[in-house]
Amino acid sequence: MEETENLKIQLQQIEKFENEIIALRNELISTNSEKEKLEASLSVTSELCEDLKAEKNSFAAKILTLETAVSELEDCRRSRVSLEERLAQVESDMKAKEALLSQEAEQKSEISRIKRLNRHYQHTIRLLEQKKVEFQTKAQALEEELKLSKEQKRNQVSVINRKALPIHEDLKVS
């Protein structure tokens, strides 16, 4: 009986072990199922992580592109400011040049007016010089005529005196 008791205890233990094995198998199945779910979740999470890494790299490239664009924009702004300053200087230079050209045109006009006046005065001077020469010629002719006239008068006076002298001499002698 003791053996039977032992056998009964062993049988009870076997049933208990069988129940434990069934419980452990069920737990293993549940754990395997959860493991598969977790592996699937890990796979999805890994894919999502890879996608996020790719998106991060894409954003980093875009940021680099934007930084480059911003840098180029700043260069363009500086260049624009420089060009605007040069344009203002060129406009200023052009206004100054236009003013000089206007002054030059006024000066050329004044020079032309002065040249016309000069030609007019030179023409007047030539006419006056011609008249001067004419008057000098007339004056010389008149002086010559006056000299001749004086000489003729002297000669006449001399002739008259000579004619009168013999009469006077006759009177003196008598």
C-alpha positions as CSV (number, residue, x, y, z in Angstrom):
1,M,0.0,0.0,0.0
2,E,2.7,2.1,0.6
3,E,3.7,1.6,-2.9
4,T,0.3,2.6,-4.1
5,E,0.5,5.6,-2.0
6,N,3.8,6.4,-3.5
7,L,2.4,5.8,-6.9
8,K,-0.6,7.9,-6.2
9,I,1.7,10.7,-4.9
10,Q,3.9,10.3,-8.0
11,L,0.8,10.3,-10.2
12,Q,-0.4,13.5,-8.5
13,Q,3.0,15.0,-9.0
14,I,3.0,14.0,-12.6
15,E,-0.4,15.6,-13.1
16,K,0.9,18.6,-11.3
17,F,4.0,18.7,-13.6
18,E,1.8,18.1,-16.6
19,N,-0.4,21.0,-15.6
20,E,2.8,23.1,-15.0
21,I,4.1,22.0,-18.4
22,I,0.8,23.0,-20.1
23,A,0.8,26.3,-18.2
24,L,4.5,26.9,-19.2
25,R,3.7,25.9,-22.9
26,N,0.8,28.3,-22.9
27,E,3.0,31.0,-21.4
28,L,5.7,30.1,-24.0
29,I,3.1,30.4,-26.8
30,S,2.0,33.7,-25.3
31,T,5.5,34.9,-24.9
32,N,6.4,33.8,-28.4
33,S,3.3,35.6,-29.7
34,E,4.3,38.7,-27.7
35,K,7.9,38.2,-29.0
36,E,6.7,38.2,-32.6
37,K,4.6,41.3,-31.9
38,L,7.5,43.0,-30.3
39,E,9.8,41.9,-33.2
40,A,7.2,43.3,-35.7
41,S,7.0,46.4,-33.6
42,L,10.8,46.6,-33.6
43,S,10.9,46.1,-37.3
44,V,8.3,48.9,-37.8
45,T,10.2,51.1,-35.3
46,S,13.5,50.4,-37.1
47,E,12.0,51.2,-40.4
48,L,10.5,54.3,-38.9
49,C,13.9,55.1,-37.3
50,E,15.5,54.7,-40.7
51,D,12.9,56.9,-42.3
52,L,13.4,59.5,-39.6
53,K,17.2,59.3,-40.1
54,A,16.7,59.7,-43.9
55,E,14.3,62.6,-43.1
56,K,16.8,64.1,-40.7
57,N,19.6,63.9,-43.4
58,S,17.2,65.4,-45.9
59,F,16.4,68.2,-43.5
60,A,20.1,68.7,-42.7
61,A,20.8,68.9,-46.5
62,K,17.9,71.4,-46.8
63,I,19.2,73.4,-43.9
64,L,22.7,73.5,-45.5
65,T,21.1,74.5,-48.8
66,L,19.1,77.3,-47.0
67,E,22.2,78.4,-45.1
68,T,24.1,78.6,-48.5
69,A,21.1,80.5,-50.0
70,V,21.1,82.9,-47.0
71,S,24.8,83.4,-47.3
72,E,24.4,84.1,-51.0
73,L,21.5,86.4,-50.3
74,E,23.7,88.3,-47.8
75,D,26.4,88.5,-50.4
76,C,23.9,89.7,-53.0
77,R,22.6,92.4,-50.5
78,R,26.2,93.6,-49.8
79,S,26.8,93.5,-53.6
80,R,23.6,95.4,-54.1
81,V,24.5,98.0,-51.5
82,S,27.9,98.4,-53.1
83,L,26.4,98.7,-56.6
84,E,23.8,101.2,-55.3
85,E,26.7,103.3,-53.8
86,R,28.6,103.1,-57.1
87,L,25.5,104.0,-59.0
88,A,24.9,107.0,-56.8
89,Q,28.6,108.0,-57.3
90,V,28.2,107.5,-61.1
91,E,25.0,109.6,-61.1
92,S,26.7,112.3,-59.1
93,D,29.7,112.2,-61.5
94,M,27.3,112.4,-64.4
95,K,25.5,115.4,-62.9
96,A,28.8,117.1,-62.3
97,K,29.8,116.3,-65.9
98,E,26.5,117.6,-67.2
99,A,27.1,120.8,-65.2
100,L,30.6,121.0,-66.7
101,L,29.2,120.4,-70.2
102,S,26.6,123.0,-69.6
103,Q,29.3,125.4,-68.5
104,E,31.5,124.4,-71.4
105,A,28.6,125.0,-73.8
106,E,28.0,128.5,-72.2
107,Q,31.7,129.2,-72.5
108,K,31.8,128.1,-76.1
109,S,28.8,130.3,-76.8
110,E,30.5,133.2,-75.0
111,I,33.7,132.5,-77.0
112,S,31.8,132.5,-80.2
113,R,30.1,135.8,-79.3
114,I,33.5,137.3,-78.4
115,K,35.0,136.0,-81.6
116,R,32.2,137.6,-83.6
117,L,32.7,140.9,-81.7
118,N,36.5,140.5,-82.3
119,R,36.0,140.0,-86.0
120,H,33.7,143.0,-86.1
121,Y,36.2,145.2,-84.2
122,Q,39.0,143.9,-86.4
123,H,37.0,144.9,-89.4
124,T,36.3,148.3,-87.9
125,I,40.0,148.6,-87.1
126,R,40.9,147.8,-90.7
127,L,38.4,150.3,-92.0
128,L,39.8,152.9,-89.5
129,E,43.4,152.1,-90.6
130,Q,42.4,152.5,-94.2
131,K,40.8,155.9,-93.4
132,K,43.9,156.8,-91.4
133,V,46.1,156.0,-94.4
134,E,43.8,158.0,-96.6
135,F,43.8,160.9,-94.2
136,Q,47.6,160.7,-93.8
137,T,47.9,160.6,-97.6
138,K,45.5,163.6,-97.8
139,A,47.4,165.3,-95.0
140,Q,50.7,164.8,-96.7
141,A,49.2,166.0,-100.0
142,L,47.8,169.0,-98.2
143,E,51.2,169.6,-96.4
144,E,52.9,169.4,-99.8
145,E,50.4,171.7,-101.3
146,L,50.8,174.1,-98.4
147,K,54.6,173.9,-98.7
148,L,54.2,174.6,-102.5
149,S,51.8,177.3,-101.8
150,K,54.1,178.9,-99.2
151,E,57.1,178.5,-101.5
152,Q,55.1,180.0,-104.4
153,K,54.2,182.9,-102.1
154,R,57.8,183.3,-101.1
155,N,58.8,183.2,-104.7
156,Q,56.2,185.7,-105.6
157,V,57.2,187.9,-102.7
158,S,60.8,187.5,-103.7
159,V,59.9,188.3,-107.3
160,I,57.9,191.3,-106.2
161,N,60.7,192.3,-103.9
162,R,63.2,192.0,-106.6
163,K,61.0,194.1,-108.9
164,A,60.5,196.5,-106.1
165,L,64.0,196.7,-105.1
166,P,65.3,198.3,-108.2
167,I,62.7,201.0,-107.7
168,H,63.8,201.4,-104.2
169,E,67.3,201.5,-105.2
170,D,66.5,204.1,-107.7
171,L,64.8,206.1,-105.1
172,K,67.7,205.7,-102.7
173,V,70.2,206.8,-105.3
174,S,68.2,209.9,-106.2
